[in-house]
Amino acid sequence: SLAARRCLGLVCGPPSVVSREGGRVWAKLSGQEKETLRALGVNLGMKLGDVRQLFSEKEEIRAIVSGISDYMNRKIAAPAEMLEDKAEAINALVASRVASSREAQKKAGAAFAADAARRDGALVTTSGLVFEVLERAGSDVSPSPTSTVSVHYEGKLVDGTVFDSSKSRGEPARFALNQVIKGWQEALLLMAEGDRAQLTIP
């Protein structure tokens, strides 16, 4: 049949259901197709991580999403010209939000470190590191400033978000002590082999 001949050399499935609205043909997506496209949208949104951090108000998000929607629906005739016209305003807005975000993070970090410093047993070094012993293994083996050490660690932001973890990778990190940040250098020199500690690094 004609339908059979059209399928030669192709993987044929059930035909898409279409309807005519306003003189155009619109495909009616299946539930699975909608979920797949929604996942694609999430994937694209995840690439906007920095933007998401800078613009969190509902009205701001709605305006950003409307721009994306208009572009995807070809409602913007000359997107390059629009961006050129708005470039200065965009740069100024982003720069302002970045500055505000950094200031907020600085204040949150200072408050977090101050809380940690008030806990029983906390040691505060001259650099501002807050060192708290969680477990002493009883070993008499300690690193020197030039030692190479093997360490299991989990790095968190002040909101509890884990940004790096040797535990999740299933193996400890190995590095020269004099090649890591100051807070790590100070803390590891206060520890012996097998010790566990919590560090709050400014």
SEVEXTOR-50361 format. One record per residue (C-alpha): residue in three letters; x, y, z. Coordinates in steps of 0.05 Angstrom, whole numbers, plus 5000, padded with zeros to 4 digits. Layout:
BEGIN
residu:ALA, u:X, v:Y, w:Z
...
This chain:
BEGIN
residu:SER, u:5000, v:5000, w:5000
residu:LEU, u:5020, v:5073, w:4996
residu:ALA, u:5027, v:5077, w:5071
residu:ALA, u:5072, v:5015, w:5071
residu:ARG, u:5116, v:5042, w:5015
residu:ARG, u:5126, v:5107, w:5054
residu:CYS, u:5153, v:5066, w:5113
residu:LEU, u:5207, v:5030, w:5073
residu:GLY, u:5275, v:5042, w:5104
residu:LEU, u:5244, v:5077, w:5165
residu:VAL, u:5224, v:5056, w:5234
residu:CYS, u:5150, v:5068, w:5233
residu:GLY, u:5107, v:5080, w:5294
residu:PRO, u:5037, v:5103, w:5308
residu:PRO, u:5019, v:5167, w:5270
residu:SER, u:5020, v:5233, w:5308
residu:VAL, u:4953, v:5263, w:5321
residu:VAL, u:4947, v:5333, w:5292
residu:SER, u:4894, v:5387, w:5292
residu:ARG, u:4885, v:5450, w:5252
residu:GLU, u:4881, v:5514, w:5291
residu:GLY, u:4884, v:5583, w:5260
residu:GLY, u:4907, v:5554, w:5193
residu:ARG, u:4967, v:5520, w:5224
residu:VAL, u:4979, v:5447, w:5239
residu:TRP, u:4995, v:5434, w:5312
residu:ALA, u:5022, v:5367, w:5335
residu:LYS, u:4988, v:5340, w:5397
residu:LEU, u:5045, v:5312, w:5439
residu:SER, u:5037, v:5248, w:5477
residu:GLY, u:5048, v:5248, w:5553
residu:GLN, u:5116, v:5216, w:5544
residu:GLU, u:5137, v:5268, w:5492
residu:LYS, u:5116, v:5324, w:5538
residu:GLU, u:5156, v:5296, w:5596
residu:THR, u:5217, v:5288, w:5550
residu:LEU, u:5212, v:5359, w:5526
residu:ARG, u:5201, v:5383, w:5598
residu:ALA, u:5266, v:5347, w:5617
residu:LEU, u:5300, v:5382, w:5559
residu:GLY, u:5275, v:5448, w:5587
residu:VAL, u:5304, v:5430, w:5655
residu:ASN, u:5370, v:5413, w:5622
residu:LEU, u:5371, v:5481, w:5589
residu:GLY, u:5351, v:5514, w:5654
residu:MET, u:5408, v:5481, w:5692
residu:LYS, u:5457, v:5515, w:5644
residu:LEU, u:5430, v:5581, w:5672
residu:GLY, u:5455, v:5566, w:5742
residu:ASP, u:5488, v:5634, w:5751
residu:VAL, u:5427, v:5670, w:5726
residu:ARG, u:5383, v:5630, w:5774
residu:GLN, u:5426, v:5652, w:5833
residu:LEU, u:5422, v:5726, w:5813
residu:PHE, u:5348, v:5730, w:5796
residu:SER, u:5303, v:5693, w:5844
residu:GLU, u:5240, v:5736, w:5849
residu:LYS, u:5179, v:5708, w:5814
residu:GLU, u:5169, v:5770, w:5771
residu:GLU, u:5241, v:5768, w:5749
residu:ILE, u:5237, v:5694, w:5731
residu:ARG, u:5172, v:5705, w:5694
residu:ALA, u:5204, v:5761, w:5652
residu:ILE, u:5265, v:5719, w:5636
residu:VAL, u:5223, v:5659, w:5616
residu:SER, u:5179, v:5703, w:5572
residu:GLY, u:5241, v:5724, w:5534
residu:ILE, u:5261, v:5652, w:5523
residu:SER, u:5190, v:5634, w:5503
residu:ASP, u:5186, v:5692, w:5453
residu:TYR, u:5252, v:5672, w:5422
residu:MET, u:5232, v:5599, w:5417
residu:ASN, u:5165, v:5619, w:5385
residu:ARG, u:5200, v:5666, w:5336
residu:LYS, u:5163, v:5727, w:5363
residu:ILE, u:5227, v:5768, w:5364
residu:ALA, u:5243, v:5789, w:5292
residu:ALA, u:5315, v:5812, w:5305
residu:PRO, u:5343, v:5782, w:5369
residu:ALA, u:5414, v:5804, w:5354
residu:GLU, u:5392, v:5876, w:5347
residu:MET, u:5352, v:5871, w:5411
residu:LEU, u:5412, v:5845, w:5449
residu:GLU, u:5457, v:5899, w:5420
residu:ASP, u:5407, v:5952, w:5441
residu:LYS, u:5401, v:5924, w:5512
residu:ALA, u:5473, v:5902, w:5522
residu:GLU, u:5493, v:5960, w:5566
residu:ALA, u:5431, v:5953, w:5610
residu:ILE, u:5440, v:5877, w:5615
residu:ASN, u:5514, v:5884, w:5635
residu:ALA, u:5497, v:5937, w:5687
residu:LEU, u:5441, v:5896, w:5717
residu:VAL, u:5483, v:5832, w:5721
residu:ALA, u:5542, v:5870, w:5751
residu:SER, u:5497, v:5900, w:5804
residu:ARG, u:5467, v:5833, w:5822
residu:VAL, u:5536, v:5800, w:5825
residu:ALA, u:5561, v:5854, w:5873
residu:SER, u:5499, v:5846, w:5917
residu:SER, u:5506, v:5771, w:5916
residu:ARG, u:5579, v:5773, w:5937
residu:GLU, u:5564, v:5821, w:5994
residu:ALA, u:5507, v:5777, w:6018
residu:GLN, u:5552, v:5715, w:6015
residu:LYS, u:5607, v:5752, w:6053
residu:LYS, u:5559, v:5771, w:6109
residu:ALA, u:5529, v:5700, w:6112
residu:GLY, u:5599, v:5670, w:6115
residu:ALA, u:5621, v:5717, w:6171
residu:ALA, u:5558, v:5700, w:6211
residu:PHE, u:5569, v:5626, w:6200
residu:ALA, u:5642, v:5629, w:6223
residu:ALA, u:5622, v:5670, w:6284
residu:ASP, u:5571, v:5617, w:6304
residu:ALA, u:5623, v:5562, w:6295
residu:ALA, u:5675, v:5601, w:6336
residu:ARG, u:5626, v:5603, w:6395
residu:ARG, u:5619, v:5528, w:6399
residu:ASP, u:5654, v:5491, w:6456
residu:GLY, u:5724, v:5469, w:6439
residu:ALA, u:5730, v:5511, w:6376
residu:LEU, u:5799, v:5539, w:6361
residu:VAL, u:5804, v:5603, w:6319
residu:THR, u:5870, v:5615, w:6285
residu:THR, u:5900, v:5682, w:6264
residu:SER, u:5874, v:5672, w:6192
residu:GLY, u:5802, v:5664, w:6217
residu:LEU, u:5800, v:5588, w:6209
residu:VAL, u:5753, v:5555, w:6260
residu:PHE, u:5780, v:5486, w:6277
residu:GLU, u:5738, v:5436, w:6314
residu:VAL, u:5762, v:5366, w:6333
residu:LEU, u:5710, v:5312, w:6320
residu:GLU, u:5754, v:5251, w:6336
residu:ARG, u:5825, v:5240, w:6358
residu:ALA, u:5854, v:5174, w:6334
residu:GLY, u:5912, v:5174, w:6384
residu:SER, u:5966, v:5171, w:6331
residu:ASP, u:6033, v:5206, w:6341
residu:VAL, u:6043, v:5214, w:6265
residu:SER, u:6031, v:5285, w:6241
residu:PRO, u:6046, v:5320, w:6175
residu:SER, u:6099, v:5373, w:6165
residu:PRO, u:6087, v:5436, w:6122
residu:THR, u:6119, v:5400, w:6062
residu:SER, u:6085, v:5332, w:6072
residu:THR, u:6042, v:5298, w:6020
residu:VAL, u:5977, v:5276, w:6054
residu:SER, u:5917, v:5232, w:6038
residu:VAL, u:5851, v:5261, w:6062
residu:HIS, u:5778, v:5244, w:6060
residu:TYR, u:5735, v:5307, w:6061
residu:GLU, u:5667, v:5337, w:6045
residu:GLY, u:5662, v:5411, w:6027
residu:LYS, u:5598, v:5448, w:6041
residu:LEU, u:5572, v:5519, w:6031
residu:VAL, u:5541, v:5556, w:6089
residu:ASP, u:5472, v:5533, w:6066
residu:GLY, u:5493, v:5460, w:6071
residu:THR, u:5502, v:5448, w:5996
residu:VAL, u:5557, v:5398, w:5983
residu:PHE, u:5603, v:5425, w:5929
residu:ASP, u:5658, v:5374, w:5932
residu:SER, u:5668, v:5307, w:5966
residu:SER, u:5722, v:5253, w:5964
residu:LYS, u:5672, v:5207, w:5998
residu:SER, u:5625, v:5209, w:5938
residu:ARG, u:5684, v:5192, w:5893
residu:GLY, u:5701, v:5133, w:5938
residu:GLU, u:5774, v:5150, w:5948
residu:PRO, u:5814, v:5201, w:5989
residu:ALA, u:5847, v:5262, w:5958
residu:ARG, u:5923, v:5263, w:5957
residu:PHE, u:5961, v:5328, w:5954
residu:ALA, u:6023, v:5366, w:5978
residu:LEU, u:6004, v:5406, w:6040
residu:ASN, u:6040, v:5468, w:6016
residu:GLN, u:5998, v:5469, w:5952
residu:VAL, u:5929, v:5476, w:5983
residu:ILE, u:5892, v:5536, w:6012
residu:LYS, u:5916, v:5567, w:6078
residu:GLY, u:5859, v:5540, w:6119
residu:TRP, u:5874, v:5469, w:6099
residu:GLN, u:5948, v:5478, w:6114
residu:GLU, u:5934, v:5505, w:6184
residu:ALA, u:5882, v:5452, w:6200
residu:LEU, u:5922, v:5391, w:6177
residu:LEU, u:5983, v:5414, w:6217
residu:LEU, u:5939, v:5411, w:6279
residu:MET, u:5918, v:5339, w:6264
residu:ALA, u:5949, v:5270, w:6269
residu:GLU, u:5939, v:5209, w:6225
residu:GLY, u:5867, v:5184, w:6232
residu:ASP, u:5839, v:5247, w:6265
residu:ARG, u:5773, v:5277, w:6243
residu:ALA, u:5758, v:5351, w:6246
residu:GLN, u:5709, v:5403, w:6222
residu:LEU, u:5737, v:5466, w:6190
residu:THR, u:5702, v:5532, w:6178
residu:ILE, u:5746, v:5569, w:6128
residu:PRO, u:5734, v:5644, w:6116
